[in-house]
Amino acid sequence: MAVWDDVVGQDRVTEQLAAAARDADAIVSSDSAAGAAAEAPLGQPAAAGQTGASQMTHAWLFTGPPGSGGATAARAFAAALQCVSPDRALGGAPGCGFCDGCHTTLVGTHADVEIVRTDLLSIGVKETRDLVRRASLSPAGGRWQVIVLEDADRLTEGAGNVLLKAVEEPAPRTVWLLCAPSIEDVLPTIRSRCRHLTLRTPPVSAVADVLVRRDGIEPEAAARAARATQGHIGRARRLATDERTRARRAAVLKLPLRIDDIGGCLKAAQELIDAAGEDAKQVAEEVDAKETEELRAALGAAAGTGGRLPRGTAGAMKELQDKQKRRSTRTQRDSLDLALIDLTGFYRDVLALQVGASVPLANDEVRDSIQRIAAGSTPERTLRRIEAVIACRGALDRNVAPLLAVEAMTAALRAG
């Protein structure tokens, strides 16, 4: 199975990446044959309409709506760059998916591939400087030094300025792969130095197919999950495999029928916040205790000393606690945002029925509820309700207190 098989519904993007991987393979092979001590700098992104230039460059920016598979495409490209299949000498394309280079990259253990994702609200200057230092090294054993930054949109302004220098003057044989929801989420100075690839939301049928083929999910369940998430690969997989996710979504889809009065609005808002908090608590229980114990052991808090930390190490423990608190905040926000996306999908189905659109319902399992809401309102009111959900998501991005933002939304949904 080639590394591109998991890049769902992105034929144009995979063609470009495959061509770049072939050019990258030729660069390394020619340098090795010539016994070159240093490599020539990689080409800058070709201008529109330019032909004859190498398809390979030192920095790439993958953008697309959430769930389109930007991080998956970046990993597949990283694997193709590290491919050591002997078939390449016979004309085979890099990215076989079976060789040591491909396999270790895809599972995250390749020594020359750094995959960076954050469970915090942002990526700071310190972390970015560590990446830049890593990027300045020559490959330890692979063909390229590859940095995959899955959350480039979470770079702070200072971190972006630190990264700019490394992207502007790349080290030989180093490749940056940045992922972000949109090109506007990345500093103009950085994106102008990257080759930009835009991904689209995969077709529902393609997502269902990959769930069946790769995850062994029953076709009917896969189709239902893909339709419910409207092509978001990661959410479709969670919905098809996690009973808790399905239960939480079912509770969210009942909300429009429970906001007949102000008391119902306030109660529904509190329940959404509580569910998001429970998700954050679950993550904390799984991760925080282990992290804390590992740090205490590393700092020398032996059992024979009553568990006390050595003098001068309180700062390290405080730093870990701050990190855990930020992670909890992001987990709660992400969980709440998923609930709001499901709610938007519900009202999208309501609007589709009201205007007679010939599109399948994303939430067909609650068709009765959708029909009831559609019959009791107008398309104009439904649009205002969708706008209220979108406004709530924007308020959360601006750090408005979650309970206040959700209460305002549920009141607006009731008013229509």
C-alpha distance (Angstrom), angle and dihedral (degrees) to the residues before:
residue distance angle dihedral
M1 . . .
A2 3.81 . .
V3 3.79 119.3 .
W4 3.82 89.8 -113.7
D5 3.81 94.3 63.6
D6 3.81 93.0 88.3
V7 3.82 93.3 50.7
V8 3.79 94.4 95.3
G9 3.80 122.9 -152.0
Q10 3.81 96.1 -11.6
D11 3.81 103.4 111.7
R12 3.80 95.7 149.6
V13 3.80 92.7 50.1
T14 3.79 94.3 47.0
E15 3.81 90.5 50.5
Q16 3.81 90.5 55.5
L17 3.78 93.2 45.6
A18 3.79 92.7 47.2
A19 3.81 90.3 51.9
A20 3.81 90.5 49.1
A21 3.80 90.8 49.2
R22 3.80 90.4 53.5
D23 3.80 91.0 51.1
A24 3.82 90.5 46.5
D25 3.79 90.0 51.7
A26 3.79 90.3 51.0
I27 3.82 90.8 50.6
V28 3.80 92.9 53.4
S29 3.80 93.9 42.1
S30 3.80 93.6 50.5
D31 3.79 92.2 47.1
S32 3.78 91.2 49.5
A33 3.79 92.3 48.0
A34 3.78 91.6 50.7
G35 3.78 92.3 45.6
A36 3.78 90.2 -126.8
A37 3.77 115.5 -176.5
A38 3.79 93.4 -154.9
E39 3.76 134.0 23.8
A40 3.77 127.5 -124.5
P41 3.81 113.4 -112.1
L42 3.76 115.2 -90.2
G43 3.78 118.4 -107.1
Q44 3.77 122.1 -91.9
P45 3.80 118.5 -117.2
A46 3.77 109.0 -67.4
A47 3.78 117.9 -112.9
A48 3.78 118.4 -110.0
G49 3.76 110.5 -75.3
Q50 3.78 94.1 11.0
T51 3.80 114.2 143.3
G52 3.77 134.4 -168.9
A53 3.81 93.5 34.7
S54 3.80 122.8 124.6
Q55 3.78 113.1 -91.1
M56 3.81 89.5 -142.4
T57 3.78 123.2 89.4
H58 3.78 136.9 163.4
A59 3.82 100.7 -111.5
W60 3.78 132.3 39.7
L61 3.80 132.7 -176.4
F62 3.82 118.8 -155.6
T63 3.80 114.8 -164.5
G64 3.77 132.7 173.1
P65 3.79 142.6 121.9
P66 3.81 117.7 -61.8
G67 3.78 110.6 -76.1
S68 3.80 95.4 23.0
G69 3.80 90.8 116.0
G70 3.80 104.1 -111.0
A71 3.80 93.5 148.1
T72 3.81 90.5 46.3
A73 3.81 90.7 52.1
A74 3.81 90.8 48.5
R75 3.81 91.8 51.3
A76 3.79 91.8 47.3
F77 3.81 90.0 51.8
A78 3.81 90.7 48.1
A79 3.79 89.0 52.5
A80 3.81 91.7 49.7
L81 3.81 90.0 51.4
Q82 3.81 90.0 54.1
C83 3.82 95.5 42.5
V84 3.82 113.4 133.3
S85 3.80 98.8 176.4
P86 3.82 112.1 148.7
D87 3.81 87.9 -136.7
R88 3.81 88.3 78.4
A89 3.81 89.3 74.5
L90 3.81 88.4 57.1
G91 3.78 94.0 51.5
G92 3.80 98.3 -86.2
A93 3.80 118.7 147.3
P94 3.83 119.6 -110.9
G95 3.79 114.5 -105.8
C96 3.81 102.8 63.1
G97 3.81 92.1 158.9
F98 3.81 93.7 -140.1
C99 3.81 107.8 70.4
D100 3.80 123.3 92.1
G101 3.80 92.9 -102.4
C102 3.80 94.2 52.5
H103 3.79 95.7 40.8
T104 3.80 97.9 48.6
T105 3.81 91.5 45.9
L106 3.79 93.8 51.2
V107 3.82 93.2 48.3
G108 3.82 92.2 44.7
T109 3.81 101.4 -113.7
H110 3.81 102.9 105.3
A111 3.80 110.5 124.8
D112 3.82 93.1 -139.3
V113 3.80 99.2 44.8
E114 3.80 117.9 80.1
I115 3.82 113.3 -168.9
V116 3.79 111.4 -165.1
R117 3.78 124.2 -166.7
T118 3.76 127.9 152.5
D119 3.77 133.1 -143.6
L120 3.82 89.1 -166.2
L121 3.79 130.3 85.6
S122 3.81 94.4 -103.1
I123 3.80 146.2 3.9
G124 3.79 111.6 -117.2
V125 3.78 137.6 -152.4
K126 3.80 95.4 -95.8
E127 3.80 94.5 55.4
T128 3.81 91.4 45.2
R129 3.80 92.8 51.5
D130 3.80 88.7 53.8
L131 3.81 88.7 53.4
V132 3.79 92.5 48.9
R133 3.79 90.3 51.9
R134 3.80 89.5 50.0
A135 3.80 91.0 49.5
S136 3.81 92.0 54.1
L137 3.82 91.6 63.8
S138 3.78 124.5 93.7
P139 3.82 116.7 -115.6
A140 3.79 110.5 -79.8
G141 3.77 95.1 -145.6
G142 3.78 108.4 -29.5
R143 3.77 130.4 86.0
W144 3.82 96.8 -106.4
Q145 3.79 139.9 17.4
V146 3.83 102.7 -123.2
I147 3.81 127.0 -170.4
V148 3.81 114.6 -168.2
L149 3.82 110.1 -166.4
E150 3.80 104.5 -171.3
D151 3.81 95.8 -179.2
A152 3.80 103.0 43.3
D153 3.81 88.7 146.3
R154 3.82 89.1 65.8
L155 3.78 94.9 61.4
T156 3.78 111.7 119.6
E157 3.80 116.4 -128.4
G158 3.79 90.9 -102.4
A159 3.80 91.7 48.6
G160 3.80 90.0 49.9
N161 3.79 90.7 54.1
V162 3.81 89.9 50.8
L163 3.81 90.7 51.0
L164 3.80 92.5 47.2
K165 3.79 93.7 70.2
A166 3.81 92.2 53.3
V167 3.80 92.7 47.8
E168 3.79 92.4 44.1
E169 3.82 94.3 50.9
P170 3.81 105.0 24.8
A171 3.76 122.9 -167.5
P172 3.81 115.6 -114.8
R173 3.79 113.7 -86.1
T174 3.84 92.9 11.3
V175 3.81 122.5 124.9
W176 3.81 127.4 -169.4
L177 3.82 118.9 -153.6
L178 3.81 112.1 -170.2
C179 3.81 124.9 -172.9
A180 3.81 126.1 -162.5
P181 3.82 137.4 152.8
S182 3.81 92.9 -114.9
I183 3.78 139.4 1.0
E184 3.81 89.8 -111.3
D185 3.82 89.5 64.3
V186 3.82 90.8 69.0
L187 3.80 127.2 68.8
P188 3.84 111.2 -94.6
T189 3.80 90.3 -127.3
I190 3.82 90.6 57.0
R191 3.77 99.1 42.1
S192 3.81 91.5 49.5
R193 3.80 88.2 62.5
C194 3.80 95.4 49.6
R195 3.77 133.1 78.2
H196 3.78 103.9 -117.8
L197 3.82 123.4 -137.5
T198 3.80 119.8 -175.8
L199 3.78 118.9 -154.2
R200 3.80 125.1 -160.9
T201 3.77 132.5 -145.1
P202 3.82 105.2 -84.3
P203 3.81 118.7 -117.8
V204 3.79 113.7 -95.8
S205 3.80 90.9 -121.2
A206 3.82 91.6 54.4
V207 3.81 91.8 51.0
A208 3.81 91.4 49.1
D209 3.80 89.8 49.7
V210 3.80 94.0 53.2
L211 3.82 91.3 47.8
V212 3.79 89.7 54.9
R213 3.80 95.3 42.4
R214 3.79 100.8 41.4
D215 3.80 105.0 25.6
G216 3.79 100.6 32.8
I217 3.81 93.6 -125.3
E218 3.78 119.1 160.8
P219 3.83 110.8 -97.9
E220 3.80 94.3 -120.8
A221 3.82 93.4 50.0
A222 3.80 91.1 44.4
A223 3.80 92.4 51.6
R224 3.81 91.3 48.0
A225 3.81 93.0 49.9
A226 3.80 93.3 45.7
R227 3.80 91.5 49.5
A228 3.81 93.0 46.7
T229 3.81 92.9 52.8
Q230 3.81 94.3 40.1
G231 3.80 95.1 -129.5
H232 3.83 100.8 -38.1
I233 3.81 100.9 142.3
G234 3.81 99.8 -161.5
R235 3.80 95.2 45.3
A236 3.80 91.3 45.6
R237 3.80 90.9 54.8
R238 3.81 92.7 48.7
L239 3.79 91.7 46.9
A240 3.80 92.2 50.4
T241 3.80 95.9 46.0
D242 3.82 106.9 31.1
E243 3.78 120.2 69.7
R244 3.80 91.7 -166.9
T245 3.81 90.9 57.4
R246 3.80 90.6 51.2
A247 3.79 91.7 49.7
R248 3.80 92.4 49.8
R249 3.80 91.6 49.4
A250 3.81 91.9 48.8
A251 3.81 89.1 54.1
V252 3.81 91.7 51.0
L253 3.81 92.3 51.2
K254 3.81 89.7 56.4
L255 3.81 92.4 57.5
P256 3.86 97.8 87.5
L257 3.81 89.4 61.2
R258 3.81 93.7 50.0
I259 3.80 102.0 57.9
D260 3.80 101.2 79.5
D261 3.82 92.4 126.2
I262 3.80 138.9 19.4
G263 3.79 91.9 -97.5
G264 3.78 90.2 56.0
C265 3.81 90.4 48.6
L266 3.79 93.0 53.0
K267 3.80 93.1 44.5
A268 3.82 92.8 49.2
A269 3.80 91.0 48.9
Q270 3.79 92.0 50.8
E271 3.79 91.4 49.5
L272 3.81 91.5 52.4
I273 3.80 90.6 51.2
D274 3.80 92.0 46.1
A275 3.81 91.9 51.0
A276 3.81 91.1 51.0
G277 3.80 90.1 47.8
E278 3.79 90.3 51.0
D279 3.80 89.8 54.7
A280 3.79 90.3 51.9
K281 3.80 90.5 47.7
Q282 3.79 91.5 51.4
V283 3.82 91.8 52.4
A284 3.80 90.0 47.3
E285 3.80 92.0 52.0
E286 3.79 91.0 51.0
V287 3.81 98.2 45.1
D288 3.82 113.9 16.2
A289 3.80 98.8 63.0
K290 3.81 92.1 49.2
E291 3.80 92.6 47.6
T292 3.80 92.2 48.0
E293 3.80 93.8 49.0
E294 3.80 92.3 47.5
L295 3.80 91.5 50.9
R296 3.80 92.9 47.1
A297 3.81 89.9 51.8
A298 3.82 91.1 47.5
L299 3.81 90.4 50.9
G300 3.78 92.0 50.9
A301 3.80 102.5 -106.0
A302 3.80 93.5 157.1
A303 3.77 121.5 -170.4
G304 3.81 91.1 -119.7
T305 3.82 92.3 64.1
G306 3.77 96.2 60.1
G307 3.77 92.3 -99.0
R308 3.80 93.0 -71.6
L309 3.77 118.7 149.6
P310 3.80 118.7 -121.9
R311 3.77 115.8 -100.5
G312 3.80 114.3 -83.9
T313 3.81 96.8 26.0
A314 3.80 99.3 93.3
G315 3.81 90.5 95.2
A316 3.80 92.4 61.1
M317 3.79 91.1 50.8
K318 3.81 91.2 48.1
E319 3.81 90.2 51.2
L320 3.81 90.3 53.3
Q321 3.79 92.0 49.0
D322 3.81 91.1 50.9
K323 3.81 89.8 50.4
Q324 3.80 91.0 50.4
K325 3.78 91.1 49.8
R326 3.82 91.6 51.6
R327 3.79 90.4 48.1
S328 3.80 90.7 51.5
T329 3.79 90.1 51.6
R330 3.79 92.0 51.7
T331 3.82 92.7 45.9
Q332 3.79 90.3 52.7
R333 3.80 92.4 47.8
D334 3.80 93.2 47.0
S335 3.80 91.7 50.0
L336 3.78 91.5 48.3
D337 3.79 91.2 47.5
L338 3.81 91.0 53.7
A339 3.79 89.3 53.3
L340 3.81 90.4 51.6
I341 3.81 90.7 49.7
D342 3.80 89.6 53.7
L343 3.80 89.2 49.4
T344 3.80 91.0 51.2
G345 3.80 88.9 52.0
F346 3.81 90.1 53.2
Y347 3.79 92.9 54.7
R348 3.80 90.1 43.1
D349 3.80 87.3 60.4
V350 3.81 90.5 47.2
L351 3.79 90.2 53.3
A352 3.81 91.6 47.2
L353 3.81 90.4 56.7
Q354 3.79 93.0 44.9
V355 3.80 94.8 53.7
G356 3.80 94.7 37.3
A357 3.81 95.1 -117.6
S358 3.79 114.6 178.3
V359 3.80 95.5 -132.7
P360 3.81 127.4 116.4
L361 3.79 116.3 -104.5
A362 3.79 114.4 -107.3
N363 3.81 90.4 -149.1
D364 3.77 101.3 40.5
E365 3.81 91.7 151.4
V366 3.83 89.2 70.8
R367 3.79 96.2 41.2
D368 3.82 91.8 132.7
S369 3.81 91.5 58.3
I370 3.79 91.7 45.6
Q371 3.81 91.7 50.9
R372 3.79 91.2 48.3
I373 3.81 93.3 52.7
A374 3.81 91.8 42.8
A375 3.81 92.3 52.8
G376 3.80 92.8 48.8
S377 3.81 98.7 51.4
T378 3.78 143.4 32.7
P379 3.82 132.5 -109.4
E380 3.80 88.9 -107.0
R381 3.79 92.1 56.9
T382 3.80 90.9 46.4
L383 3.80 90.8 53.2
R384 3.80 89.8 51.1
R385 3.80 89.2 51.6
I386 3.80 91.7 51.5
E387 3.80 88.6 49.4
A388 3.82 89.4 51.8
V389 3.80 91.1 55.4
I390 3.80 91.4 47.6
A391 3.81 90.0 48.8
C392 3.80 89.9 52.4
R393 3.81 91.0 53.3
G394 3.80 89.3 50.3
A395 3.80 91.6 49.5
L396 3.80 90.7 52.5
D397 3.80 89.8 51.4
R398 3.81 87.9 55.1
N399 3.82 90.6 53.7
V400 3.79 96.6 -107.8
A401 3.81 110.3 164.3
P402 3.83 103.8 -85.6
L403 3.80 96.4 -133.3
L404 3.81 92.8 51.0
A405 3.80 92.2 47.8
V406 3.80 93.9 48.9
E407 3.81 93.4 44.8
A408 3.79 89.9 52.7
M409 3.80 89.2 50.0
T410 3.81 95.8 50.0
A411 3.81 90.4 48.5
A412 3.80 89.3 51.5
L413 3.80 90.8 48.4
R414 3.81 89.9 53.8
A415 3.80 92.2 49.3
G416 3.79 93.8 44.9
